[in-house]
Amino acid sequence: MKEFIVEENGDLHLVCEEIIKVKKHPLFLLHGDLGAGKTTFSKSVIASLGSSDNVTSPTFSIINEYTASDKKFYHIDLYRLNNIQEALDIGIEDYLYSGHYCFIEWPDLIKPILPNEHHNVEIHILDNNKRKITFE
């Protein structure tokens, strides 16, 4: 497990580069309160992996797709879903098992169908600008 303290968003790319170095699986489960920085984290990792796409919150679209040369990235936000059946109805398993990068906010809803191999990322607000990011 690795732990990082991020003083401000501008420093986040350094954390993302460290995480990319140790990444073993393309599935990232993002945990944290509202406003903790899950979307900001996803945006930074996707940019660090070479995408120049404008990464935005998938709160209303549920799933956003981005690309970089031969890579695909899925940014998924399950906050608005009520149960696992709704996730299955949108084809969540296709994304989970695609082999492409997946960044999933509010993943607890789909715990029973998650692949065994994934990374947990916890983001905690320390104050208005500081965040503690734990990566395993």
Residue pairs with C-beta under 8 A, 6 or more apart in sequence:
1 134
1 135
1 136
2 18
2 19
2 22
2 134
2 135
2 136
3 132
3 133
3 134
3 135
4 15
4 18
4 132
4 133
4 134
4 135
5 126
5 130
5 131
5 132
5 133
6 12
6 15
6 130
6 131
6 132
6 133
7 129
7 130
8 129
8 130
9 37
9 40
9 44
12 37
12 40
12 41
12 44
13 44
13 47
13 48
15 44
15 133
16 41
16 44
16 45
16 47
16 48
17 48
19 45
19 119
19 121
19 135
20 45
20 48
20 49
22 135
23 119
24 117
24 119
25 115
25 117
25 118
25 119
26 99
26 100
26 101
26 102
27 96
27 101
27 102
27 104
27 114
27 115
27 117
27 118
27 119
28 42
28 45
28 101
28 102
28 103
28 104
28 118
28 119
28 121
29 104
29 107
29 114
29 118
29 119
29 120
29 121
30 38
30 41
30 42
30 103
30 104
30 105
30 106
30 107
30 121
30 123
31 38
31 107
31 120
31 121
31 122
31 123
32 38
32 122
32 123
32 124
32 125
33 124
33 125
35 125
36 123
36 124
36 125
36 131
37 123
37 125
37 131
38 105
38 123
39 55
39 56
39 57
39 75
39 77
39 105
41 103
41 121
41 123
41 133
42 55
42 75
42 103
42 105
43 55
45 101
45 103
46 53
46 55
46 66
46 68
46 73
46 75
46 101
46 103
47 55
49 68
49 71
49 73
49 101
50 68
50 69
50 71
51 66
51 67
51 68
51 71
51 73
52 68
53 66
53 67
53 68
55 64
55 66
55 75
56 64
57 77
58 64
58 75
58 76
58 77
58 105
59 77
59 79
59 80
60 80
62 76
62 77
62 78
62 80
62 81
62 90
63 74
63 75
63 76
63 77
63 90
63 95
64 74
64 75
64 76
65 72
65 73
65 74
65 75
66 72
66 73
66 75
67 73
71 100
71 101
72 98
72 100
72 101
73 100
73 101
73 102
73 103
74 95
74 98
74 100
74 101
74 102
74 103
75 103
75 105
76 92
76 95
76 102
76 103
76 104
76 105
77 104
77 105
77 106
78 87
78 104
78 105
78 106
78 107
78 109
78 110
79 105
79 106
81 87
81 109
83 109
84 109
84 110
84 112
84 113
87 109
87 110
87 113
88 113
92 110
92 113
93 113
95 102
96 102
96 110
96 113
96 114
96 115
97 115
104 110
107 114
119 135
119 136
120 134
120 135
120 136
121 133
121 134
121 135
122 132
122 133
122 134
123 131
123 132
123 133
124 131
124 132
124 133
124 134
125 131
126 132
